[in-house]
Amino acid sequence: MGNRRTYGPNREDPVKGYADTAMEFPRLLALLLIVLEWTRPGLPSPLRPICDLRVLNHFIKEARDAEVAMKSCRDGCSLSDSVTVPQTRVDFDVWEKKNALEQAQEVQAGLWLLQQALSLLRSSATNTALHSHIDNSIRNLHSINAVLRSLNIQEYTPPGSAAGLEGTWTVSSAADLLQVYVNFLRGKVRLLLSDAQACQQDVS
């Protein structure tokens, strides 16, 4: 738990990486379909945990696609008001002192904030091309919550407002919001899924 982690550049062979990705795509697609199926209302939690991080990698890729689309958007792409978003910087000394429940609640609160913020962006933006990216991002947030439920993580009860939540800040542009969305998935969400106890038991 005391070891620090750093995110370095990917030095893998790009040709080999592309081939591996192509070979694994059917399995990844199947996993995504399972996750999406479990997000339907009224369905129980899955029997086995979803521990394959390629599912999260897919969501991160789509979040980056939304960020790129936002940067190229010139009209009808703005937020109507400032929104509260989670802090994305990870202080590993602080993070690793928290127990699993505290880490999960921090991530779940962040996902809820992002869902609220993206919903506001969806209602204020008029660019139809951007709408599809926002809709997809909101669906993916629901899917990530389904993944958390598969890991036996207690379901999160949102507060009445974001005012009392710790570890937040405010952004006023859609570009900043989508950047936060990408970084939150790459950081705290990945850390939580990587260290999930249900996945450690699944491996053993």
ABEGO torsion letter per residue (X at the ends): XABBBBBBBBABBAAAAAAAAAAAAAAAAAAAAAAAAAABBGBBBBABBBABAAAAAAAAAAAAAAAAAAAABABGABBABBBBBBBABBBAAAAAABBAAAAAAAAAAAAAAAAAAAAAAAAABABAAAAAAAAAAAAAAAAAAAAAAAAGBBBBBBBABAAABBGBBBBABAAAAAAAAAAAAABAAAAAAAABAAAAAAAX
